[in-house]
Amino acid sequence: MIPAAFEYERPSSLDEALALLADGGDDARPLAGGHSLLPLMRLRLARPTLLVDIGGLNDLRYVRDEGDQIAIGALCTHHALSHAPELSGGCGLIAEVAGQIGDPQVRHRGTIGGSVAHADPASDLPAALLALDAEVVAQGPGGSRSIAAADFFVGPLMSALEPSEILTEVRVAKREGCASGYQKFQRRAQDWAIVGVAAVVESDGGSISNAAIGLTNMSGTPLRATAVEEALAGAADEGAIAEAAKKVSEAGTPFADANASAEFRLHLAEVLIRRVIADAMS
Ligand SMILES: Cc1cc2nc3c(=O)[nH]c(=O)nc-3n(C[C@H](O)[C@H](O)[C@H](O)COP(=O)(O)OP(=O)(O)OC[C@H]3O[C@@H](n4cnc5c(N)ncnc54)[C@H](O)[C@@H]3O)c2cc1C
């Protein structure tokens, strides 16, 4: 279908973009890679009256080592993230997840800011941000604020961003000595995840001392599997990891859709947790 009529502006600075959004009100939307917004507009599930194309704001394309944190500009593409040397070690999770998104075309156009702001429960990066206790930086007419990933995703396609705000940066703590991984189940290569599991694991003398698990597409928002995380503490072998993985049912009843029943989603999550932890520990 052809989208409903809209105005188009391409600002050359963040301040100009913010002013355009403020003038446009609730019906104005930022446009980044366009790989989620344009499909919605073509289906007329989104009808913005003004698109503020932030794709020219090259100041928002960076991955910076800032001492104890890595700062990622909102316009970094998934491709750039998957090849960023700064995203190694414990923060390697973001690079690994970005490299598994869609196909090369999607990874060259789609941005971390768009992916996170879109808040699609099936998107891969949000679960990684949760597992990494990341922060999201939003700039609005009144200045900037930092939002914990745990508070950012408030519902399906709903985030804590105000319509007048632009997501400018994602920040993750630098971690040494931990392992991470992401695995998702999809019917065909390049499909969206039916379920995905992001994990960050610290170990001490062969047993797990700390684990963080983020779940993709189990609920209207990405989830932390806190009962699994607690049960993983001290786990040193496959049996203990398998027992801990069963606790994923305590994260709540997953939704059911044409791709999977709630029971199948729980099964997938349990299996993927086992696999991702085993891989991360190997
Ligand atoms: C064929 C296909 C396959 C895909 N497969 C996957 C997949 O496997 N996994 C996955 O996670 N994703 C997948 N995607 C989605 C892709 O990763 C998108 O790029 C991403 O979800 C949105 O990023 P974008 O830059 O394209 O955002 P856009 O489409 O431009 O914007 C998306 C939304 O975010 C808002 N927005 C964008 N940037 C900002 C900002 N900086 N501040 C505030 N609001 C902003 C827009 O207003 C809009 O509401 C796929 C997309 C396609 C088309």
PDBQT file of the ligand as one rigid body, heavy atoms in Angstrom, charges set to zero:
ROOT
HETATM    1  C1  LIG A 301      13.042  -7.356   6.315  1.00  0.00    +0.000 C 
HETATM    2  C2  LIG A 301      13.376  -6.889   7.697  1.00  0.00    +0.000 A 
HETATM    3  C3  LIG A 301      13.881  -7.794   8.613  1.00  0.00    +0.000 A 
HETATM    4  C4  LIG A 301      14.197  -7.382   9.902  1.00  0.00    +0.000 A 
HETATM    5  N1  LIG A 301      14.679  -8.302  10.777  1.00  0.00    +0.000 NA
HETATM    6  C5  LIG A 301      14.970  -7.932  12.037  1.00  0.00    +0.000 A 
HETATM    7  C6  LIG A 301      15.476  -8.874  12.991  1.00  0.00    +0.000 A 
HETATM    8  O1  LIG A 301      15.703 -10.042  12.706  1.00  0.00    +0.000 OA
HETATM    9  N2  LIG A 301      15.738  -8.418  14.243  1.00  0.00    +0.000 N 
HETATM   10  C7  LIG A 301      15.539  -7.121  14.610  1.00  0.00    +0.000 A 
HETATM   11  O2  LIG A 301      15.780  -6.772  15.757  1.00  0.00    +0.000 OA
HETATM   12  N3  LIG A 301      15.083  -6.208  13.733  1.00  0.00    +0.000 NA
HETATM   13  C8  LIG A 301      14.799  -6.577  12.468  1.00  0.00    +0.000 A 
HETATM   14  N4  LIG A 301      14.322  -5.656  11.575  1.00  0.00    +0.000 N 
HETATM   15  C9  LIG A 301      14.127  -4.264  12.036  1.00  0.00    +0.000 C 
HETATM   16  C10 LIG A 301      15.394  -3.442  11.793  1.00  0.00    +0.000 C 
HETATM   17  O3  LIG A 301      16.389  -3.822  12.706  1.00  0.00    +0.000 OA
HETATM   18  C11 LIG A 301      15.078  -1.944  11.956  1.00  0.00    +0.000 C 
HETATM   19  O4  LIG A 301      16.147  -1.294  11.373  1.00  0.00    +0.000 OA
HETATM   20  C12 LIG A 301      14.947  -1.411  13.344  1.00  0.00    +0.000 C 
HETATM   21  O5  LIG A 301      13.995  -2.100  14.057  1.00  0.00    +0.000 OA
HETATM   22  C13 LIG A 301      14.525   0.061  13.309  1.00  0.00    +0.000 C 
HETATM   23  O6  LIG A 301      15.626   0.858  13.015  1.00  0.00    +0.000 OA
HETATM   24  P1  LIG A 301      15.536   2.000  11.938  1.00  0.00    +0.000 P 
HETATM   25  O7  LIG A 301      16.782   2.787  12.069  1.00  0.00    +0.000 OA
HETATM   26  O8  LIG A 301      15.233   1.423  10.619  1.00  0.00    +0.000 OA
HETATM   27  O9  LIG A 301      14.307   2.875  12.506  1.00  0.00    +0.000 OA
HETATM   28  P2  LIG A 301      13.096   3.572  11.772  1.00  0.00    +0.000 P 
HETATM   29  O10 LIG A 301      12.313   2.570  11.011  1.00  0.00    +0.000 OA
HETATM   30  O11 LIG A 301      13.556   4.772  11.053  1.00  0.00    +0.000 OA
HETATM   31  O12 LIG A 301      12.268   4.051  13.053  1.00  0.00    +0.000 OA
HETATM   32  C14 LIG A 301      11.611   3.121  13.879  1.00  0.00    +0.000 C 
HETATM   33  C15 LIG A 301      10.855   3.884  14.988  1.00  0.00    +0.000 C 
HETATM   34  O13 LIG A 301      11.762   4.465  15.887  1.00  0.00    +0.000 OA
HETATM   35  C16 LIG A 301      11.652   5.901  15.863  1.00  0.00    +0.000 C 
HETATM   36  N5  LIG A 301      13.027   6.391  15.888  1.00  0.00    +0.000 N 
HETATM   37  C17 LIG A 301      14.031   6.062  15.068  1.00  0.00    +0.000 A 
HETATM   38  N6  LIG A 301      15.177   6.600  15.496  1.00  0.00    +0.000 NA
HETATM   39  C18 LIG A 301      14.874   7.310  16.593  1.00  0.00    +0.000 A 
HETATM   40  C19 LIG A 301      15.644   8.083  17.496  1.00  0.00    +0.000 A 
HETATM   41  N7  LIG A 301      16.971   8.210  17.375  1.00  0.00    +0.000 N 
HETATM   42  N8  LIG A 301      15.013   8.670  18.538  1.00  0.00    +0.000 NA
HETATM   43  C20 LIG A 301      13.671   8.519  18.695  1.00  0.00    +0.000 A 
HETATM   44  N9  LIG A 301      12.886   7.792  17.890  1.00  0.00    +0.000 NA
HETATM   45  C21 LIG A 301      13.504   7.176  16.853  1.00  0.00    +0.000 A 
HETATM   46  C22 LIG A 301      10.894   6.243  14.599  1.00  0.00    +0.000 C 
HETATM   47  O14 LIG A 301      10.147   7.436  14.738  1.00  0.00    +0.000 OA
HETATM   48  C23 LIG A 301       9.992   5.029  14.460  1.00  0.00    +0.000 C 
HETATM   49  O15 LIG A 301       8.871   5.170  15.308  1.00  0.00    +0.000 OA
HETATM   50  C24 LIG A 301      13.997  -6.032  10.288  1.00  0.00    +0.000 A 
HETATM   51  C25 LIG A 301      13.481  -5.109   9.364  1.00  0.00    +0.000 A 
HETATM   52  C26 LIG A 301      13.177  -5.524   8.086  1.00  0.00    +0.000 A 
HETATM   53  C27 LIG A 301      12.632  -4.524   7.103  1.00  0.00    +0.000 C 
ENDROOT
TORSDOF 0
